[in-house]
Amino acid sequence: MLSISVKELHKKLVSKEDLVLIDVRTKSEHDGFNIGGLLLPLHTLLRNIARIPEDKPVVIYCEKGIRSQIAIQRLQQKSDFKNLLNLNGGMDAWINQFGHSSELQIKAVIGD
């Protein structure tokens, strides 16, 4: 399974790399804090498989990185995805590294 660190993802977001973010947490978790992207809770993921592109990197995230690993496993069982990356440590790692700033707020802080 491919993965990406929060620092690597942050660099890609700041440089505006073309990628897709998918949050597989619940709506209440997403509403509490997120870094953007599609909200596709784990229990709805396979119903929404058509919404997931296969032609660009897709970073899947959750709170700690466990549900996102499960999501990737399920998606790869149903389709031949080669572009899925698990966010190591999920939102916990993001918050530990960057605080509760969203990706857009971080861009403003670093002057991008």
N, C-alpha and C positions, 0 to 999 in steps of 0.2 A: 504494500500500500504506500502510495506517495504521500508525503507530508510537507508542511511548510511551518516555519516558526513565526511567531508574531512579529519579530523584527523584520524578517524577509517579507511578510505580507505588508507590513507598514511601508517598506520601501517601494513595493509594487504599487500600492495605493497612492503614495505621494507622487510617483512618476506617472501616474494615470495609465498604468498598464491595462490592457483590455482583458479583464477577467470578470468572472461572476462569483458573487458571494451568496451562499445559501445557509440560512440559519435554521437548524432542525430542532430548536428548542420550542417550548410552548409559547403561545401568544403573550402570556403574562411575563415570561422571562424576557422575551424580545422587547416588549414595551418598557420593561425596567431598564434595559441597556442593550444596545446592539451597535454593530459597526456598519450597518447597512445591508443591502442585498435583499434577496427574496426570503420571505418567511415561509418555509415548508416544513411544518412540524413532522417529526419522524413518522408518526402514524399516518400521515397523508402523503408521504414521499412517493410511494409507488404509483399512487393515483395521479400524481403530477409529473411523472417521468418525462412526458413530452415537453415540459417547460425547461428542461435541463439541456443546455447546448452541449454538443460533442466536439465543437470546432474551436474552443478556447478553454483556457484553464478555469476550473470550477473549484473554488475553495469552500469546503463545507465545515461549518463550525457549530459548536454547542457550548455548554458551560465548562466542561473539563476535557473534552476530546474523546469521550467514550461513545456518546450517541452518534457523533459524526463518523466514527469508525464503523459503527453498525450500519449507518446510512450508506456509506461507501460500499460495504460488503453486499448489502441488499441490492443496490443499484448495479453493481458489477455482476451479480447473479442473474439479473433480468436483461441486461444489455451489455454491450462490449465497450463500456466507457474506459478510456485510457487517460482522461484528462482531469480526474478527480483528485483533489488534495485535501488531506485532513489538517486542520489547524491544530498544531500541537498545543495542548493545554487549554484550548478554547478561550472563552471569555475570562476565565480566571487568570490565565497567563497574560492576556491583553491588559487587564486591569492592573496586574502586578507590574507590568512594564510601562504602561502609559497612563494609568489612572482611569477615571471615568470619562475621558474625553472621547468623543466619536472621531472617526477618521477625518471628517470634514473639519472639526474643531482643531485637530492636531495639525492639519495642513495650514490653518490660519496661524497657529502658534509658531510654526517653523518657517513661516513666510512664503509658502508656496501659493 
